[in-house]
Amino acid sequence: MKKKFMYAPFNADITISNDYVFPAPDADIRIITTPGHSADSISLIVDNEVAIVGDAMFGIFRNQVFPPFADDIPEMIRSWGKLLDTGCTTFLPGHGRAISRELLEKEYGIFSKTV
């Protein structure tokens, strides 16, 4: 890949294999594993209200949250359930608009029946 993209591969400074409480004095911030899009996907949960979910969801397509691809679709659907368990009402994907809890619940309800 270095020749194609002109950058050297990196080694992670910190890896997360389990949920992690981030020490922040003014907020409750947790990092949770949300594999599926890729095996090492994580999400940040802020005050159990907002989840920064990266590519676990996409806010590009109207009334859909499914990303264009996922390494492990059943695992991604389980991660959506884990995100719903947080109580968050807003999910911020890496691409597109914010996703409401109602939309995620609808999509989870549809896709969880297939896995």
Secondary structure, DSSP 4 states (H G I P E B T S, - for coil): -HHHHS------S---SS-EEE--TTS-EEEEE--SSSTT-EEEEETTTEEEEETTS-BSSTT----S--S-HHHHHHHHHHHHHTT-SEEEESSBS-EEHHHHHHHHHHHTTT-
